Amino acid sequence: MGPDCQVCTLLQNPQHQLLTTKFWTVGISNNQVFLGRAYVTLRTHKGSLSGLSHDEWKRVPGVSGQAGTSLQGSLWGYAT
């Protein structure tokens, strides 16, 4: 975790975590002006997308699909 990174700081105390995998975490935004707004975040600090490993990168579609499925089956998914 980067000590000066705002995202890393937020991940140390997640509030509305929807899903966690080996590489990624999905959390629901505190601001639900757009119902179901979620953030997919890498669990290790990287300065840019070009720093992602092949394994981290290839798992993005699966994580986003799992998050969508979870949202549809939860309280947050009532508007879908």
C-alpha angles and dihedrals in degrees: 000000000000111000092213096041115109093205093052089051091053092048092058089069109028116188108186106023114175103175139002126194133172092277107014142048127198120205134180115240117248088225107068098180082127103043113235096018106164137175126221108208133181112240094222126057116261124167094217144358090261088069094063117114120234091254093050093048097046092054096059096089092050093049093049090048092050090049091052091050091049092050092051091054096047141068089269092060098064092104096052 
